[in-house]
């Protein structure tokens, strides 16, 4: 979700790649994530879930992790490199249970938390005259 939201808000002004600790379903996108991202206009077309080992480029200026486990892995990844690491504790929506609507609400809360962190870190995008 974070990659799609950053690309939606900041386009090509930043290079962003993402991965998870346990990408599931052979790289398929989580359908709940796709639904809540579509609600705000973020597009997951062509995106594949990846692991740390699948990242295309090992040279990052900034690594942002969303879970404690990912934070530990990010520290390992950055060891000996000039890279900033930030931890944004975001509730894991995959742990939600209950009705479809309850699960979607957990995903919306995570989506909105990520979006708020993106705005706080990178600013809100602006357009001429807007």
The first five atom37 places (N, CA, C, CB, O) and aatype in JSON, in Angstrom:
{
  "aatype": [20, 20, 20, 20, 20, 20, 20, 20, 20, 20, 20, 20, 20, 20, 20, 20, 20, 20, 20, 20, 20, 20, 20, 20, 20, 20, 20, 20, 20, 20, 20, 20, 20, 20, 20, 20, 20, 20, 20, 20, 20, 20, 20, 20, 20, 20, 20, 20, 20, 20, 20, 20, 20, 20, 20, 20, 20, 20, 20, 20, 20, 20, 20, 20, 20, 20, 20, 20, 20, 20, 20, 20, 20, 20, 20, 20, 20, 20, 20, 20, 20, 20, 20, 20, 20, 20, 20, 20, 20, 20, 20, 20, 20, 20, 20, 20, 20, 20, 20, 20, 20, 20, 20, 20, 20, 20, 20, 20, 20, 20, 20, 20, 20, 20, 20, 20, 20, 20, 20, 20, 20, 20, 20, 20, 20, 20, 20, 20, 20, 20],
  "atom_mask": [
    [1, 1, 1, 1, 1],
    [1, 1, 1, 1, 1],
    [1, 1, 1, 1, 1],
    [1, 1, 1, 1, 1],
    [1, 1, 1, 1, 1],
    [1, 1, 1, 1, 1],
    [1, 1, 1, 1, 1],
    [1, 1, 1, 1, 1],
    [1, 1, 1, 1, 1],
    [1, 1, 1, 1, 1],
    [1, 1, 1, 1, 1],
    [1, 1, 1, 1, 1],
    [1, 1, 1, 1, 1],
    [1, 1, 1, 1, 1],
    [1, 1, 1, 1, 1],
    [1, 1, 1, 1, 1],
    [1, 1, 1, 1, 1],
    [1, 1, 1, 1, 1],
    [1, 1, 1, 1, 1],
    [1, 1, 1, 1, 1],
    [1, 1, 1, 1, 1],
    [1, 1, 1, 1, 1],
    [1, 1, 1, 1, 1],
    [1, 1, 1, 1, 1],
    [1, 1, 1, 1, 1],
    [1, 1, 1, 1, 1],
    [1, 1, 1, 1, 1],
    [1, 1, 1, 1, 1],
    [1, 1, 1, 1, 1],
    [1, 1, 1, 1, 1],
    [1, 1, 1, 1, 1],
    [1, 1, 1, 1, 1],
    [1, 1, 1, 1, 1],
    [1, 1, 1, 1, 1],
    [1, 1, 1, 1, 1],
    [1, 1, 1, 1, 1],
    [1, 1, 1, 1, 1],
    [1, 1, 1, 1, 1],
    [1, 1, 1, 1, 1],
    [1, 1, 1, 1, 1],
    [1, 1, 1, 1, 1],
    [1, 1, 1, 1, 1],
    [1, 1, 1, 1, 1],
    [1, 1, 1, 1, 1],
    [1, 1, 1, 1, 1],
    [1, 1, 1, 1, 1],
    [1, 1, 1, 1, 1],
    [1, 1, 1, 1, 1],
    [1, 1, 1, 1, 1],
    [1, 1, 1, 1, 1],
    [1, 1, 1, 1, 1],
    [1, 1, 1, 1, 1],
    [1, 1, 1, 1, 1],
    [1, 1, 1, 1, 1],
    [1, 1, 1, 1, 1],
    [1, 1, 1, 1, 1],
    [1, 1, 1, 1, 1],
    [1, 1, 1, 1, 1],
    [1, 1, 1, 1, 1],
    [1, 1, 1, 1, 1],
    [1, 1, 1, 1, 1],
    [1, 1, 1, 1, 1],
    [1, 1, 1, 1, 1],
    [1, 1, 1, 1, 1],
    [1, 1, 1, 1, 1],
    [1, 1, 1, 1, 1],
    [1, 1, 1, 1, 1],
    [1, 1, 1, 1, 1],
    [1, 1, 1, 1, 1],
    [1, 1, 1, 1, 1],
    [1, 1, 1, 1, 1],
    [1, 1, 1, 1, 1],
    [1, 1, 1, 1, 1],
    [1, 1, 1, 1, 1],
    [1, 1, 1, 1, 1],
    [1, 1, 1, 1, 1],
    [1, 1, 1, 1, 1],
    [1, 1, 1, 1, 1],
    [1, 1, 1, 1, 1],
    [1, 1, 1, 1, 1],
    [1, 1, 1, 1, 1],
    [1, 1, 1, 1, 1],
    [1, 1, 1, 1, 1],
    [1, 1, 1, 1, 1],
    [1, 1, 1, 1, 1],
    [1, 1, 1, 1, 1],
    [1, 1, 1, 1, 1],
    [1, 1, 1, 1, 1],
    [1, 1, 1, 1, 1],
    [1, 1, 1, 1, 1],
    [1, 1, 1, 1, 1],
    [1, 1, 1, 1, 1],
    [1, 1, 1, 1, 1],
    [1, 1, 1, 1, 1],
    [1, 1, 1, 1, 1],
    [1, 1, 1, 1, 1],
    [1, 1, 1, 1, 1],
    [1, 1, 1, 1, 1],
    [1, 1, 1, 1, 1],
    [1, 1, 1, 1, 1],
    [1, 1, 1, 1, 1],
    [1, 1, 1, 1, 1],
    [1, 1, 1, 1, 1],
    [1, 1, 1, 1, 1],
    [1, 1, 1, 1, 1],
    [1, 1, 1, 1, 1],
    [1, 1, 1, 1, 1],
    [1, 1, 1, 1, 1],
    [1, 1, 1, 1, 1],
    [1, 1, 1, 1, 1],
    [1, 1, 1, 1, 1],
    [1, 1, 1, 1, 1],
    [1, 1, 1, 1, 1],
    [1, 1, 1, 1, 1],
    [1, 1, 1, 1, 1],
    [1, 1, 1, 1, 1],
    [1, 1, 1, 1, 1],
    [1, 1, 1, 1, 1],
    [1, 1, 1, 1, 1],
    [1, 1, 1, 1, 1],
    [1, 1, 1, 1, 1],
    [1, 1, 1, 1, 1],
    [1, 1, 1, 1, 1],
    [1, 1, 1, 1, 1],
    [1, 1, 1, 1, 1],
    [1, 1, 1, 1, 1],
    [1, 1, 1, 1, 1],
    [1, 1, 1, 1, 1],
    [1, 1, 1, 1, 1],
    [1, 1, 1, 1, 1]
  ],
  "atom_positions": [
    [[0.82, -1.19, 0.0], [0.0, 0.0, 0.0], [0.87, 1.26, 0.0], [-0.93, 0.0, 1.2], [0.54, 2.24, -0.67]],
    [[1.96, 1.22, 0.75], [2.8, 2.41, 0.87], [3.37, 2.83, -0.48], [3.93, 2.16, 1.87], [3.38, 4.02, -0.8]],
    [[3.85, 1.89, -1.27], [4.41, 2.22, -2.57], [3.36, 2.86, -3.47], [4.99, 0.97, -3.25], [3.61, 3.89, -4.09]],
    [[2.19, 2.27, -3.53], [1.12, 2.81, -4.39], [0.71, 4.2, -3.93], [-0.1, 1.87, -4.38], [0.45, 5.07, -4.76]],
    [[0.64, 4.42, -2.63], [0.24, 5.74, -2.12], [1.31, 6.79, -2.39], [-0.05, 5.66, -0.63], [0.98, 7.92, -2.74]],
    [[2.57, 6.43, -2.22], [3.64, 7.4, -2.5], [3.7, 7.72, -3.99], [5.01, 6.85, -2.02], [3.9, 8.88, -4.37]],
    [[3.53, 6.73, -4.82], [3.51, 6.99, -6.27], [2.29, 7.83, -6.66], [3.51, 5.67, -7.05], [2.4, 8.7, -7.52]],
    [[1.16, 7.57, -6.03], [-0.04, 8.34, -6.33], [0.15, 9.82, -5.94], [-1.25, 7.75, -5.59], [-0.25, 10.71, -6.68]],
    [[0.75, 10.06, -4.78], [0.87, 11.43, -4.29], [2.06, 12.19, -4.85], [0.96, 11.41, -2.8], [1.99, 13.4, -5.01]],
    [[3.16, 11.48, -5.16], [4.38, 12.17, -5.56], [4.92, 11.75, -6.92], [5.43, 11.95, -4.54], [5.95, 12.25, -7.37]],
    [[4.24, 10.84, -7.58], [4.59, 10.46, -8.94], [6.03, 10.08, -9.12], [4.27, 11.56, -9.87], [6.59, 9.31, -8.33]],
    [[6.64, 10.61, -10.15], [8.01, 10.26, -10.5], [9.04, 11.14, -9.78], [8.2, 10.38, -12.0], [10.24, 11.06, -10.08]],
    [[8.6, 11.98, -8.85], [9.54, 12.82, -8.11], [10.4, 12.0, -7.16], [8.8, 13.88, -7.33], [11.46, 12.46, -6.72]],
    [[9.95, 10.79, -6.84], [10.74, 9.9, -5.99], [10.74, 8.51, -6.61], [10.18, 9.86, -4.54], [9.76, 8.08, -7.22]],
    [[11.85, 7.81, -6.43], [11.89, 6.39, -6.82], [11.49, 5.61, -5.58], [13.31, 5.95, -7.37], [12.04, 5.82, -4.5]],
    [[10.54, 4.72, -5.74], [10.08, 3.93, -4.61], [9.96, 2.47, -5.03], [8.71, 4.46, -4.08], [9.53, 2.15, -6.13]],
    [[10.37, 1.62, -4.13], [10.21, 0.18, -4.31], [9.72, -0.34, -2.97], [11.56, -0.52, -4.78], [9.93, 0.29, -1.94]],
    [[9.07, -1.48, -2.98], [8.55, -2.01, -1.73], [8.69, -3.51, -1.69], [7.09, -1.6, -1.54], [8.82, -4.19, -2.71]],
    [[8.65, -4.0, -0.46], [8.7, -5.45, -0.27], [8.06, -5.77, 1.07], [10.17, -5.99, -0.34], [7.8, -4.89, 1.88]],
    [[7.83, -7.04, 1.26], [7.29, -7.52, 2.52], [8.15, -8.65, 3.06], [5.84, -7.98, 2.36], [8.99, -9.2, 2.35]],
    [[7.93, -8.98, 4.3], [8.69, -10.07, 4.89], [8.23, -11.42, 4.38], [8.58, -10.03, 6.41], [9.03, -12.35, 4.2]],
    [[6.93, -11.53, 4.14], [6.36, -12.8, 3.69], [5.37, -12.55, 2.56], [5.66, -13.52, 4.86], [4.16, -12.67, 2.76]],
    [[5.86, -12.21, 1.37], [4.91, -12.02, 0.28], [4.18, -13.33, 0.0], [5.64, -11.51, -1.01], [4.79, -14.38, -0.15]],
    [[2.89, -13.23, -0.06], [2.07, -14.44, -0.18], [1.45, -14.56, -1.56], [0.98, -14.45, 0.89], [1.53, -13.65, -2.38]],
    [[0.84, -15.68, -1.79], [0.07, -15.93, -3.01], [0.9, -15.74, -4.27], [-1.14, -15.03, -3.05], [0.38, -15.25, -5.27]],
    [[2.15, -16.13, -4.24], [2.97, -16.07, -5.44], [3.1, -14.7, -6.05], [2.42, -16.98, -6.44], [3.15, -14.57, -7.28]],
    [[3.16, -13.67, -5.23], [3.32, -12.31, -5.74], [2.01, -11.59, -6.02], [4.13, -12.35, -6.99], [2.02, -10.43, -6.42]],
    [[0.89, -12.27, -5.82], [-0.4, -11.61, -6.05], [-0.65, -10.54, -5.0], [-1.56, -12.65, -6.05], [-0.17, -10.64, -3.87]],
    [[-1.39, -9.55, -5.39], [-1.71, -8.44, -4.5], [-2.86, -8.84, -3.59], [-2.07, -7.17, -5.32], [-3.8, -9.53, -4.0]],
    [[-2.78, -8.4, -2.34], [-3.85, -8.63, -1.38], [-5.12, -7.94, -1.89], [-3.44, -8.09, 0.05], [-5.11, -6.73, -2.11]],
    [[-6.2, -8.68, -2.07], [-7.42, -8.07, -2.63], [-8.02, -6.98, -1.75], [-8.45, -9.14, -2.87], [-8.61, -6.04, -2.27]],
    [[-7.89, -7.09, -0.43], [-8.39, -6.04, 0.44], [-7.59, -4.75, 0.25], [-8.34, -6.49, 1.92], [-8.16, -3.66, 0.24]],
    [[-6.27, -4.88, 0.1], [-5.44, -3.71, -0.16], [-5.84, -3.07, -1.48], [-3.94, -4.09, -0.17], [-5.92, -1.84, -1.58]],
    [[-6.08, -3.88, -2.5], [-6.47, -3.35, -3.8], [-7.77, -2.55, -3.7], [-6.63, -4.48, -4.82], [-7.9, -1.5, -4.32]],
    [[-8.73, -3.05, -2.93], [-10.02, -2.37, -2.79], [-9.84, -1.01, -2.13], [-11.0, -3.23, -1.97], [-10.34, -0.01, -2.64]],
    [[-9.14, -0.96, -0.99], [-9.04, 0.31, -0.26], [-8.13, 1.31, -0.98], [-8.52, 0.08, 1.15], [-8.31, 2.52, -0.82]],
    [[-7.17, 0.83, -1.75], [-6.35, 1.75, -2.53], [-7.15, 2.31, -3.7], [-5.08, 1.05, -3.04], [-7.02, 3.49, -4.04]],
    [[-7.96, 1.49, -4.31], [-8.82, 1.96, -5.4], [-9.77, 3.06, -4.91], [-9.62, 0.78, -6.0], [-10.09, 3.98, -5.67]],
    [[-10.21, 2.97, -3.67], [-11.11, 3.98, -3.11], [-10.51, 5.38, -3.13], [-11.48, 3.61, -1.68], [-11.24, 6.37, -3.2]],
    [[-9.18, 5.47, -3.07], [-8.52, 6.79, -3.07], [-7.8, 7.08, -4.38], [-7.54, 6.87, -1.91], [-7.1, 8.09, -4.5]],
    [[-7.97, 6.2, -5.36], [-7.38, 6.45, -6.67], [-5.98, 5.91, -6.88], [-7.36, 7.88, -6.92], [-5.34, 6.25, -7.87]],
    [[-5.49, 5.08, -5.97], [-4.16, 4.47, -6.13], [-4.3, 3.19, -6.95], [-3.49, 4.18, -4.74], [-5.24, 2.42, -6.74]],
    [[-3.38, 2.98, -7.85], [-3.46, 1.87, -8.8], [-2.41, 0.81, -8.52], [-3.31, 2.39, -10.22], [-1.22, 1.12, -8.4]],
    [[-2.85, -0.42, -8.41], [-1.92, -1.53, -8.18], [-1.71, -2.37, -9.44], [-2.43, -2.41, -7.06], [-1.1, -3.44, -9.37]],
    [[-2.19, -1.89, -10.57], [-2.02, -2.63, -11.81], [-0.54, -2.89, -12.07], [-2.66, -1.88, -12.99], [0.27, -1.96, -12.05]],
    [[-0.2, -4.13, -12.32], [1.18, -4.48, -12.62], [2.08, -4.66, -11.42], [1.76, -3.45, -13.49], [3.23, -5.06, -11.57]],
    [[1.59, -4.38, -10.23], [2.42, -4.53, -9.03], [2.45, -5.99, -8.61], [1.89, -3.64, -7.88], [1.43, -6.68, -8.65]],
    [[3.61, -6.45, -8.2], [3.79, -7.8, -7.67], [4.35, -7.7, -6.27], [4.73, -8.66, -8.6], [5.26, -6.91, -6.02]],
    [[3.83, -8.49, -5.35], [4.37, -8.53, -4.0], [5.76, -9.16, -4.05], [3.43, -9.33, -3.04], [5.97, -10.17, -4.72]],
    [[6.71, -8.56, -3.32], [8.09, -9.02, -3.34], [8.61, -9.18, -1.92], [8.97, -8.05, -4.13], [8.04, -8.67, -0.96]],
    [[9.71, -9.91, -1.82], [10.42, -10.03, -0.55], [11.64, -9.11, -0.6], [10.84, -11.52, -0.27], [11.92, -8.51, -1.64]],
    [[12.36, -9.0, 0.5], [13.59, -8.21, 0.52], [14.57, -8.69, -0.55], [14.25, -8.27, 1.91], [15.25, -7.89, -1.19]],
    [[14.63, -10.0, -0.75], [15.56, -10.57, -1.72], [15.19, -10.24, -3.16], [15.62, -12.07, -1.55], [16.03, -10.35, -4.05]],
    [[13.94, -9.85, -3.4], [13.47, -9.55, -4.75], [13.64, -8.09, -5.16], [12.03, -9.93, -4.87], [13.32, -7.73, -6.29]],
    [[14.12, -7.24, -4.26], [14.26, -5.82, -4.59], [15.17, -5.65, -5.79], [14.8, -5.03, -3.38], [16.19, -6.32, -5.91]],
    [[14.8, -4.72, -6.68], [15.53, -4.5, -7.91], [16.86, -3.79, -7.7], [14.69, -3.71, -8.86], [17.8, -3.98, -8.48]],
    [[16.95, -2.98, -6.67], [18.12, -2.14, -6.49], [18.47, -2.11, -5.01], [17.88, -0.7, -7.03], [17.59, -1.94, -4.16]],
    [[19.71, -2.26, -4.7], [20.14, -2.25, -3.31], [20.62, -0.9, -2.83], [21.21, -3.24, -3.11], [21.07, -0.78, -1.7]],
    [[20.54, 0.12, -3.68], [21.03, 1.44, -3.28], [19.85, 2.36, -2.98], [21.94, 2.05, -4.39], [19.18, 2.86, -3.88]],
    [[19.61, 2.55, -1.7], [18.51, 3.38, -1.25], [19.04, 4.54, -0.43], [17.5, 2.56, -0.44], [20.06, 4.41, 0.24]],
    [[18.35, 5.65, -0.49], [18.66, 6.78, 0.38], [17.9, 6.66, 1.7], [18.33, 8.11, -0.31], [18.36, 7.1, 2.75]],
    [[16.72, 6.04, 1.6], [15.83, 5.95, 2.75], [15.11, 4.61, 2.71], [14.81, 7.13, 2.77], [14.6, 4.2, 1.66]],
    [[15.07, 3.94, 3.84], [14.29, 2.72, 3.98], [13.27, 2.97, 5.08], [15.21, 1.47, 4.31], [13.63, 3.36, 6.2]],
    [[12.01, 2.76, 4.76], [10.93, 2.94, 5.72], [10.32, 1.58, 5.99], [9.86, 3.95, 5.2], [9.93, 0.87, 5.07]],
    [[10.25, 1.22, 7.26], [9.62, -0.05, 7.62], [8.35, 0.24, 8.41], [10.6, -0.93, 8.45], [8.24, 1.24, 9.1]],
    [[7.4, -0.68, 8.27], [6.08, -0.49, 8.88], [5.79, -1.45, 10.03], [5.02, -0.63, 7.84], [4.79, -1.29, 10.73]],
    [[6.65, -2.43, 10.23], [6.47, -3.39, 11.32], [7.8, -3.57, 12.04], [5.93, -4.77, 10.78], [8.86, -3.3, 11.47]],
    [[7.76, -4.02, 13.29], [9.03, -4.26, 14.01], [9.91, -5.27, 13.29], [8.74, -4.75, 15.42], [11.13, -5.1, 13.24]],
    [[9.31, -6.32, 12.73], [10.11, -7.33, 12.02], [10.8, -6.72, 10.81], [9.22, -8.51, 11.57], [11.98, -6.97, 10.56]],
    [[10.07, -5.91, 10.06], [10.65, -5.26, 8.88], [11.74, -4.27, 9.29], [9.56, -4.55, 8.07], [12.72, -4.09, 8.57]],
    [[11.56, -3.63, 10.44], [12.57, -2.69, 10.93], [13.89, -3.41, 11.18], [12.08, -1.99, 12.21], [14.95, -2.91, 10.82]],
    [[13.83, -4.58, 11.8], [15.06, -5.35, 12.05], [15.72, -5.74, 10.73], [14.74, -6.61, 12.89], [16.94, -5.68, 10.6]],
    [[14.92, -6.14, 9.77], [15.47, -6.54, 8.46], [16.07, -5.33, 7.75], [14.38, -7.2, 7.58], [17.1, -5.44, 7.09]],
    [[15.41, -4.17, 7.87], [15.92, -2.95, 7.24], [17.27, -2.56, 7.82], [14.92, -1.79, 7.41], [18.16, -2.12, 7.09]],
    [[17.43, -2.71, 9.12], [18.71, -2.4, 9.76], [19.79, -3.31, 9.21], [18.61, -2.54, 11.3], [20.91, -2.86, 8.93]],
    [[19.48, -4.6, 9.04], [20.44, -5.53, 8.45], [20.78, -5.13, 7.02], [19.87, -6.96, 8.47], [21.95, -5.14, 6.62]],
    [[19.76, -4.77, 6.25], [19.94, -4.37, 4.85], [20.84, -3.15, 4.74], [18.58, -4.09, 4.19], [21.65, -3.05, 3.81]],
    [[20.7, -2.22, 5.66], [21.43, -0.95, 5.59], [22.81, -1.01, 6.23], [20.63, 0.13, 6.25], [23.58, -0.05, 6.12]],
    [[23.12, -2.08, 6.89], [24.41, -2.18, 7.59], [25.56, -1.87, 6.64], [24.58, -3.59, 8.21], [25.68, -2.48, 5.57]],
    [[26.4, -0.93, 7.03], [27.57, -0.57, 6.23], [27.24, 0.34, 5.05], [28.22, -1.8, 5.73], [28.12, 0.62, 4.23]],
    [[26.02, 0.81, 4.95], [25.63, 1.69, 3.85], [25.19, 3.04, 4.4], [24.5, 1.05, 3.01], [24.74, 3.14, 5.54]],
    [[25.32, 4.05, 3.58], [24.86, 5.38, 3.96], [23.38, 5.5, 3.6], [25.71, 6.5, 3.26], [23.03, 5.99, 2.53]],
    [[22.54, 5.05, 4.49], [21.11, 5.06, 4.24], [20.37, 5.43, 5.52], [20.62, 3.68, 3.7], [20.72, 4.98, 6.61]],
    [[19.35, 6.25, 5.38], [18.51, 6.59, 6.52], [17.44, 5.52, 6.68], [17.87, 8.01, 6.35], [16.93, 4.98, 5.7]],
    [[17.11, 5.23, 7.92], [16.08, 4.24, 8.22], [15.04, 4.89, 9.11], [16.69, 2.96, 8.9], [15.37, 5.52, 10.11]],
    [[13.79, 4.73, 8.73], [12.69, 5.24, 9.53], [11.71, 4.12, 9.81], [11.98, 6.43, 8.83], [11.47, 3.25, 8.97]],
    [[11.15, 4.15, 11.0], [10.15, 3.17, 11.39], [8.82, 3.9, 11.56], [10.55, 2.42, 12.7], [8.7, 4.81, 12.38]],
    [[7.85, 3.49, 10.78], [6.49, 4.03, 10.87], [5.59, 2.92, 11.39], [5.99, 4.59, 9.49], [5.15, 2.09, 10.59]],
    [[5.31, 2.86, 12.66], [4.47, 1.78, 13.18], [3.03, 1.9, 12.68], [4.5, 1.78, 14.72], [2.28, 2.77, 13.11]],
    [[2.68, 1.03, 11.8], [1.35, 1.01, 11.18], [0.68, -0.3, 11.59], [1.42, 1.15, 9.61], [1.3, -1.36, 11.48]],
    [[-0.57, -0.26, 12.05], [-1.26, -1.5, 12.4], [-1.34, -2.44, 11.19], [-2.67, -1.2, 12.94], [-1.61, -1.99, 10.07]],
    [[-1.1, -3.71, 11.41], [-1.12, -4.71, 10.35], [-2.57, -5.12, 10.06], [-0.27, -5.96, 10.74], [-3.18, -5.81, 10.88]],
    [[-3.12, -4.7, 8.94], [-4.53, -5.0, 8.65], [-4.78, -6.48, 8.35], [-4.99, -4.17, 7.49], [-5.93, -6.93, 8.41]],
    [[-3.73, -7.23, 8.04], [-3.93, -8.65, 7.75], [-4.3, -9.43, 8.99], [-2.68, -9.25, 7.12], [-4.72, -10.59, 8.9]],
    [[-4.15, -8.83, 10.16], [-4.52, -9.49, 11.41], [-5.98, -9.28, 11.77], [-3.65, -8.99, 12.53], [-6.47, -9.87, 12.73]],
    [[-6.68, -8.45, 11.0], [-8.09, -8.15, 11.28], [-8.95, -9.39, 11.0], [-8.58, -6.96, 10.43], [-8.64, -10.2, 10.13]],
    [[-10.02, -9.49, 11.76], [-10.97, -10.58, 11.54], [-12.38, -10.03, 11.64], [-10.76, -11.73, 12.57], [-12.58, -8.87, 12.01]],
    [[-13.33, -10.86, 11.33], [-14.72, -10.44, 11.39], [-15.32, -10.37, 10.0], [-14.84, -9.09, 12.08], [-14.9, -11.09, 9.08]],
    [[-16.27, -9.51, 9.86], [-16.98, -9.37, 8.58], [-16.07, -8.73, 7.53], [-18.26, -8.53, 8.76], [-15.02, -8.16, 7.85]],
    [[-16.48, -8.84, 6.29], [-15.73, -8.21, 5.2], [-15.57, -6.71, 5.47], [-16.45, -8.43, 3.84], [-14.5, -6.15, 5.27]],
    [[-16.64, -6.07, 5.93], [-16.59, -4.63, 6.2], [-15.63, -4.32, 7.34], [-17.99, -4.1, 6.53], [-14.93, -3.3, 7.29]],
    [[-15.58, -5.16, 8.37], [-14.65, -4.94, 9.48], [-13.2, -5.06, 9.0], [-14.91, -5.95, 10.62], [-12.34, -4.28, 9.41]],
    [[-12.95, -6.03, 8.14], [-11.6, -6.19, 7.61], [-11.23, -5.01, 6.72], [-11.48, -7.52, 6.81], [-10.12, -4.48, 6.8]],
    [[-12.17, -4.59, 5.86], [-11.91, -3.43, 5.01], [-11.64, -2.18, 5.84], [-13.09, -3.18, 4.06], [-10.8, -1.37, 5.48]],
    [[-12.34, -2.03, 6.95], [-12.12, -0.87, 7.81], [-10.72, -0.89, 8.4], [-13.18, -0.82, 8.94], [-10.09, 0.16, 8.54]],
    [[-10.21, -2.07, 8.76], [-8.84, -2.18, 9.26], [-7.85, -1.77, 8.17], [-8.55, -3.63, 9.75], [-6.87, -1.08, 8.45]],
    [[-8.1, -2.18, 6.94], [-7.23, -1.8, 5.82], [-7.32, -0.3, 5.57], [-7.62, -2.58, 4.55], [-6.31, 0.34, 5.27]],
    [[-8.51, 0.27, 5.68], [-8.65, 1.73, 5.49], [-7.86, 2.49, 6.55], [-10.14, 2.14, 5.55], [-7.22, 3.49, 6.25]],
    [[-7.92, 2.01, 7.78], [-7.18, 2.68, 8.86], [-5.69, 2.64, 8.58], [-7.49, 2.03, 10.22], [-4.99, 3.63, 8.79]],
    [[-5.19, 1.5, 8.12], [-3.76, 1.4, 7.78], [-3.42, 2.28, 6.59], [-3.38, -0.06, 7.49], [-2.4, 2.97, 6.6]],
    [[-4.26, 2.26, 5.57], [-4.04, 3.1, 4.39], [-3.95, 4.57, 4.8], [-5.19, 2.91, 3.35], [-3.03, 5.28, 4.39]],
    [[-4.89, 5.01, 5.61], [-4.92, 6.42, 6.02], [-3.72, 6.77, 6.9], [-6.21, 6.73, 6.77], [-3.19, 7.88, 6.81]],
    [[-3.3, 5.83, 7.75], [-2.12, 6.08, 8.59], [-0.87, 6.22, 7.72], [-1.92, 4.94, 9.61], [-0.04, 7.09, 7.96]],
    [[-0.75, 5.38, 6.71], [0.39, 5.47, 5.79], [0.34, 6.8, 5.04], [0.39, 4.29, 4.79], [1.36, 7.48, 4.91]],
    [[-0.81, 7.16, 4.54], [-0.95, 8.41, 3.79], [-0.59, 9.61, 4.66], [-2.38, 8.55, 3.25], [0.08, 10.53, 4.19]],
    [[-1.03, 9.61, 5.9], [-0.68, 10.71, 6.81], [0.82, 10.77, 7.06], [-1.42, 10.56, 8.13], [1.39, 11.86, 7.15]],
    [[1.47, 9.63, 7.18], [2.92, 9.61, 7.38], [3.65, 10.1, 6.12], [3.4, 8.18, 7.74], [4.65, 10.8, 6.22]],
    [[3.13, 9.74, 4.95], [3.73, 10.22, 3.69], [3.65, 11.73, 3.63], [3.02, 9.59, 2.46], [4.64, 12.39, 3.3]],
    [[2.5, 12.29, 3.95], [2.35, 13.76, 3.93], [3.26, 14.41, 4.96], [0.89, 14.15, 4.2], [3.86, 15.45, 4.67]],
    [[3.38, 13.83, 6.13], [4.24, 14.41, 7.17], [5.71, 14.36, 6.75], [4.05, 13.66, 8.5], [6.46, 15.29, 7.02]],
    [[6.12, 13.28, 6.1], [7.54, 13.11, 5.73], [7.91, 13.82, 4.43], [7.85, 11.64, 5.59], [8.96, 14.45, 4.35]],
    [[7.06, 13.72, 3.43], [7.38, 14.21, 2.09], [6.58, 15.44, 1.68], [7.16, 13.11, 1.08], [6.83, 16.01, 0.62]],
    [[5.63, 15.86, 2.5], [4.79, 16.99, 2.17], [3.63, 16.58, 1.29], [5.6, 18.08, 1.5], [3.64, 15.52, 0.66]],
    [[2.63, 17.44, 1.25], [1.51, 17.2, 0.35], [1.9, 17.7, -1.02], [0.2, 17.89, 0.85], [2.53, 18.75, -1.15]],
    [[1.53, 16.95, -2.04], [1.85, 17.4, -3.4], [1.06, 18.66, -3.72], [1.56, 16.29, -4.44], [-0.05, 18.85, -3.2]],
    [[1.62, 19.5, -4.56], [0.89, 20.7, -4.97], [0.97, 20.83, -6.47], [1.45, 21.96, -4.28], [1.89, 20.33, -7.12]],
    [[0.0, 21.52, -7.0], [-0.02, 21.81, -8.42], [-0.08, 23.3, -8.61], [-1.21, 21.11, -9.12], [-0.49, 24.02, -7.7]],
    [[0.32, 23.77, -9.75], [0.28, 25.21, -10.01], [-1.13, 25.72, -9.83], [0.79, 25.52, -11.43], [-2.08, 25.21, -10.43]],
    [[-1.28, 26.74, -8.99], [-2.58, 27.34, -8.78], [-3.45, 26.57, -7.82], [-3.29, 27.48, -10.07], [-4.58, 26.99, -7.56]],
    [[-2.99, 25.45, -7.28], [-3.84, 24.64, -6.41], [-3.26, 24.45, -5.13], [-4.14, 23.35, -6.98], [-3.85, 23.79, -4.27]]
  ]
}
